Amino acid sequence: CRESLQALRRDRSGAAILEFALVSSTLLLFVIGILEIAMILFVSTLLEGSVREAARYGITGYVYEGSDRKAVIRSIIKGNTIGLVNMDKIRIDTLTYQSFNAIGKPEPFDDANGNGVYDPGEAYVDVNGNGQWDPDMGVEGAGGPGDIVVYTVSYDWPLLTGFLGDLIGRAGVISLRSSYAVRNEPWDIGIVGES
């Protein structure tokens, strides 16, 4: 019995298969992770490019006959994401501001208690005219001539596998977001079309 154990210990046939079995699972996870990250980066780049192209169209104020600016902006984003983005699940926001300095800023308020945070009942300036205080003073819409507009596209990219879900905190999806700020051209509304 002792001799057969020594003979078995010296036998190296099948060692490569055993080593491959130990390494292959790690290698497979590594390859899947690379593919997953590559797809996330690719779709993120497509979203950035599509927002840039949509903003380039939006600043002109031009409206195709029988359409509106938002529909054309949506079709530009759809065309530039080459079918990888589900347009039923994408969110496209356009907010108009008075200046570039106002982007992302809250509506001004009188901080009565000095805590640096807006509390219900404190006086505020309703910049966007919606009847309530907002942490972002942007007005919904693609704006008019000379307005500052921020185009934002948000999309929850469904992960190909669940391996990265635990690392990013949301199982199954990663939130992608791209924004682009522009000043609209000073077009003549009566000639170009509606805004």
Stockholm file with secondary structure:
# STOCKHOLM 1.0

chainA/1-195         CRESLQALRRDRSGAAILEFALVSSTLLLFVIGILEIAMILFVSTLLEGSVREAARYGITGYVYEGSDRKAVIRSIIKGNTIGLVNMDKIRIDTLTYQSFNAIGKPEPFDDANGNGVYDPGEAYVDVNGNGQWDPDMGVEGAGGPGDIVVYTVSYDWPLLTGFLGDLIGRAGVISLRSSYAVRNEPWDIGIVGES
#=GR chainA/1-195 SS CHHHHHHHHHCCTTHHHHHHHHHHHHHHHHHHHHHHHHHHHHHHHHHHHHHHHHHHHHTTCCCCTTCCHHHHHHHHHHHHTTTCSCTTTCEEEEEEESSGGGTTCCCCBCCTTSSSSCCTTSCBCCTTCSSSCCSSCCEESCCCTTCEEEEEEEEEEECSSSTTHHHHSSTTEEEEEEEEEEECCCCCHHHHCCC
#=GC SS_cons         CHHHHHHHHHCCTTHHHHHHHHHHHHHHHHHHHHHHHHHHHHHHHHHHHHHHHHHHHHTTCCCCTTCCHHHHHHHHHHHHTTTCSCTTTCEEEEEEESSGGGTTCCCCBCCTTSSSSCCTTSCBCCTTCSSSCCSSCCEESCCCTTCEEEEEEEEEEECSSSTTHHHHSSTTEEEEEEEEEEECCCCCHHHHCCC
//
